[in-house]
Amino acid sequence: MKRSYVRPIIAALRKFEVAVAEVGAQELHGRAEIGVATVAADARHVSEVLDACERLVAGRPEVELLSVRRRWYGDDD
């Protein structure tokens, strides 16, 4: 049942040309953890893409977005 909710969200996120996958909470009923990654030369562009992804998920009536966490990696990492 959970898969029928997660698959369309992952497919919709891919339109932003990001890497996306279910990365956690797979064994928990009614919960999913989805990871999204993108790369760009400009940090502002990365932020815009991730904001759009977050809005897409938050706007889906069948899910409740519980939290969002972002990690930034740069040349020093």
N, C-alpha and C positions, 0 to 999 in steps of 0.2 A: 504494500500500500504506500509506504513512504517513498519508494522509488518513483511512483507515478507523480509525486509532487516535485521531487528533486530533478528528475531528468528534464522537464520543460524549463526549469529555472536555469540549469546549466546550459541548455541550448540557447536560451534567450541571452545569457551573458556573453556567449561566444560572438554575438554580432558586434561586440566592442573590440574584437580581435585581441582577446586576453586569453591566457592559459587559465583554465578553470576545472576544478574537480571536487568531488566530495572527499574531504580529507580527515574527517573525524566523526565521532558519535554514530558510527554505522550500526553499532549493536544496540543503541538506545531507540526505543520505540517513540515515534513522534518528534525526534530531534535529528537535525542534520547540521554538519559543519562543512561549509563550502569555502574553498580557498581560491583566490583570484590573484593572478600575477601578471604584471605588464612591465615592459621595458621601454624607456624613451630617453632621449638626450636631455630633455627639459623636464625638471621636476614638476613644474606647473601642469604640463600635459598629463603626466602620470596621475596627479591629483584630480584633474578633470575627468579622466577615464574612470578612476576608482569611485569618484562621486556619482557618476552616471550609473555605474554598476550597483552601488548602494541604493540609489533611488529606485532602480528597477526592482530589486528584491523587496525593498520596503513597501513598494506600491502594489505588490501582489496580495490580493485579499485572502488567499488561502494560507498564507504564512504569517508568522509574527517574528520580526527581526529582533532578536534578543540582545545582540552586541556586535560591535565591529571593532576590529583591531588592525592597525596598519603598522607594517615594519618597512623601513626605508633602508636600502643598501646603496652605497655609493662607491666611488673609486677606492676608498680607504678600506673597504671590507674584503 
